[in-house]
Amino acid sequence: MVVKFELDSHPNTQANRLRSPQRSRVSPTEIGQMQPNYRRCIACRQVARKETFWRVVRVYSSHQVQLDRGMGRSAYLCRNAECLKIAQKKNRLGRSLKAAIPEEIYQILKQRLPSE
Protein backbone atom coordinates (compact mmCIF):
# COMPACT_ATOMS: atom_id res chain seq x y z
CA MET A 1 0.00 0.00 0.00
CA VAL A 2 1.47 3.32 -1.07
CA VAL A 3 0.32 6.56 0.49
CA LYS A 4 1.00 9.84 -1.24
CA PHE A 5 1.06 13.12 0.61
CA GLU A 6 0.59 16.48 -0.96
CA LEU A 7 3.05 18.79 0.74
CA ASP A 8 1.37 22.01 -0.32
CA SER A 9 -1.95 21.13 1.29
CA HIS A 10 -0.44 20.43 4.70
CA PRO A 11 -0.85 23.45 7.04
CA ASN A 12 2.72 23.27 8.40
CA THR A 13 4.60 23.43 5.12
CA GLN A 14 7.00 26.27 4.65
CA ALA A 15 4.99 27.73 1.78
CA ASN A 16 1.85 27.94 3.93
CA ARG A 17 3.79 29.39 6.86
CA LEU A 18 5.16 32.12 4.63
CA ARG A 19 1.66 33.03 3.45
CA SER A 20 0.23 33.30 6.95
CA PRO A 21 0.12 36.80 8.43
CA GLN A 22 2.84 37.69 10.92
CA ARG A 23 1.78 37.91 14.54
CA SER A 24 2.36 41.25 16.15
CA ARG A 25 4.63 41.14 19.17
CA VAL A 26 3.07 42.17 22.46
CA SER A 27 5.23 43.52 25.26
CA PRO A 28 5.01 41.79 28.67
CA THR A 29 3.57 44.91 30.29
CA GLU A 30 0.61 44.84 27.89
CA ILE A 31 -0.42 41.34 28.98
CA GLY A 32 -0.32 42.00 32.72
CA GLN A 33 3.19 41.01 33.71
CA MET A 34 5.41 43.10 35.95
CA GLN A 35 7.45 45.97 34.59
CA PRO A 36 11.26 45.92 34.76
CA ASN A 37 12.82 46.55 38.17
CA TYR A 38 9.64 45.53 39.98
CA ARG A 39 9.69 42.58 42.35
CA ARG A 40 7.21 40.67 44.53
CA CYS A 41 7.45 40.12 48.28
CA ILE A 42 7.53 36.41 49.12
CA ALA A 43 5.43 36.93 52.25
CA CYS A 44 2.60 39.31 51.30
CA ARG A 45 2.91 39.06 47.47
CA GLN A 46 2.96 42.86 47.10
CA VAL A 47 4.56 44.20 43.91
CA ALA A 48 6.79 47.26 44.20
CA ARG A 49 10.09 48.68 42.99
CA LYS A 50 12.97 46.44 43.99
CA GLU A 51 14.61 49.21 46.05
CA THR A 52 11.76 48.95 48.57
CA PHE A 53 12.60 45.34 49.44
CA TRP A 54 15.32 43.45 51.24
CA ARG A 55 17.13 41.08 48.90
CA VAL A 56 18.22 37.67 50.17
CA VAL A 57 20.53 35.76 47.81
CA ARG A 58 21.69 32.18 47.57
CA VAL A 59 25.03 32.65 45.87
CA TYR A 60 25.44 30.47 42.81
CA SER A 61 28.96 29.16 43.30
CA SER A 62 29.05 28.59 47.08
CA HIS A 63 25.32 28.04 47.81
CA GLN A 64 25.65 30.32 50.85
CA VAL A 65 22.79 32.61 51.76
CA GLN A 66 23.61 36.28 52.18
CA LEU A 67 21.95 39.68 52.10
CA ASP A 68 21.87 42.36 49.40
CA ARG A 69 24.74 41.31 47.13
CA GLY A 70 25.74 38.41 44.97
CA MET A 71 24.72 36.58 41.83
CA GLY A 72 22.37 33.68 42.15
CA ARG A 73 18.82 32.86 43.19
CA SER A 74 17.17 35.82 44.93
CA ALA A 75 14.09 36.39 47.06
CA TYR A 76 12.62 39.74 48.04
CA LEU A 77 10.98 40.67 51.33
CA CYS A 78 9.14 43.82 52.42
CA ARG A 79 10.90 45.93 55.02
CA ASN A 80 8.35 45.42 57.79
CA ALA A 81 7.96 43.15 60.79
CA GLU A 82 4.81 41.39 59.58
CA CYS A 83 6.40 40.12 56.36
CA LEU A 84 9.56 39.06 58.18
CA LYS A 85 7.47 37.15 60.73
CA ILE A 86 5.44 35.39 58.01
CA ALA A 87 8.58 34.54 56.02
CA GLN A 88 10.24 33.00 59.06
CA LYS A 89 7.16 31.15 60.32
CA LYS A 90 6.22 29.63 56.96
CA ASN A 91 9.83 29.17 55.75
CA ARG A 92 9.13 31.26 52.65
CA LEU A 93 12.77 32.26 52.24
CA GLY A 94 13.96 28.67 52.47
CA ARG A 95 11.45 27.44 49.93
CA SER A 96 12.02 30.20 47.42
CA LEU A 97 15.81 30.00 47.66
CA LYS A 98 15.81 26.19 47.86
CA ALA A 99 18.28 26.34 50.74
CA ALA A 100 18.36 26.33 54.53
CA ILE A 101 18.26 29.86 55.93
CA PRO A 102 20.59 30.46 58.89
CA GLU A 103 19.09 32.11 61.98
CA GLU A 104 21.67 34.93 61.65
CA ILE A 105 19.93 36.16 58.49
CA TYR A 106 16.66 36.62 60.38
CA GLN A 107 18.49 38.33 63.25
CA ILE A 108 20.17 40.79 60.89
CA LEU A 109 16.85 41.56 59.21
CA LYS A 110 15.20 42.15 62.60
CA GLN A 111 17.94 44.63 63.44
CA ARG A 112 17.31 46.43 60.16
CA LEU A 113 13.62 46.98 60.95
CA PRO A 114 12.77 50.66 61.23
CA SER A 115 12.20 51.76 64.82
CA GLU A 116 8.63 52.78 65.44
Secondary structure, DSSP 8 states (H G I E B T S, - for coil): ------GGGSTTSHHHHHHS-------GGGGT---TTEEEBTTT--EEEGGGEEEEEEETTT--EEES--SEEEEEEESSHHHHHHHHHTTHHHHHHTS---HHHHHHHHHHS---
